[in-house]
Structure formats: C-alpha cells, structure tokens
Amino acid sequence: MADARTEKQKVKEITDKLEEGLKELFGSEKYKSWCMKPPIPCCMIKM
C-alpha cells in the first residue's frame, strides 16, 4: 500500500511541475509577443 501512495505522490509532483512550467511558458512576455506575430506561409519556410 505504501508503494501505491509513493507512486501517487511521484505522479502528483511531476504533474505539478509540468503544470507550473506550462503556466510560466504561456504567461511569459516572449510567448505573448510570439502569438502577436503574423503567421508565416508554408511556402516561405526554407528547409
């Protein structure tokens, strides 16, 4: 039973860290400015 609790704690820690990272990313000024840029047509992208 202790293993299941430990696994749940590990999953919660990982989920919490992921959620916090996503909040930081999507709340950042860099992301907001990127969203305001017009999209680049696919034919303009060099490969």
C-alpha positions in Angstrom: 0.0 0.0 0.0 2.9 2.3 0.7 4.2 1.8 -2.8 0.9 3.0 -4.3 0.9 6.1 -2.2 4.5 6.8 -3.1 3.7 6.4 -6.8 0.7 8.7 -6.5 3.0 11.3 -4.8 5.5 11.0 -7.6 2.9 11.4 -10.3 1.4 14.4 -8.4 4.9 16.0 -8.1 5.6 15.5 -11.8 2.1 16.8 -12.8 2.5 19.9 -10.5 5.9 20.7 -12.0 4.6 20.3 -15.5 1.6 22.5 -14.8 3.8 25.2 -13.3 6.2 25.1 -16.2 3.3 25.5 -18.7 1.9 28.4 -16.7 5.2 30.1 -16.8 5.6 29.4 -20.6 2.2 30.6 -21.6 2.3 33.6 -19.3 5.7 34.8 -20.5 6.1 38.0 -22.4 8.1 36.2 -25.1 5.2 33.8 -25.8 2.7 36.6 -25.8 4.8 38.6 -28.4 5.2 35.4 -30.5 1.5 35.0 -30.6 1.0 38.5 -31.9 3.3 37.9 -34.9 1.5 37.1 -38.2 1.8 33.5 -39.4 4.5 32.6 -41.9 3.1 30.9 -45.1 4.5 27.4 -45.5 6.0 28.4 -48.9 8.2 31.0 -47.2 9.8 28.4 -44.8 13.2 27.2 -46.1 14.1 23.6 -45.5 
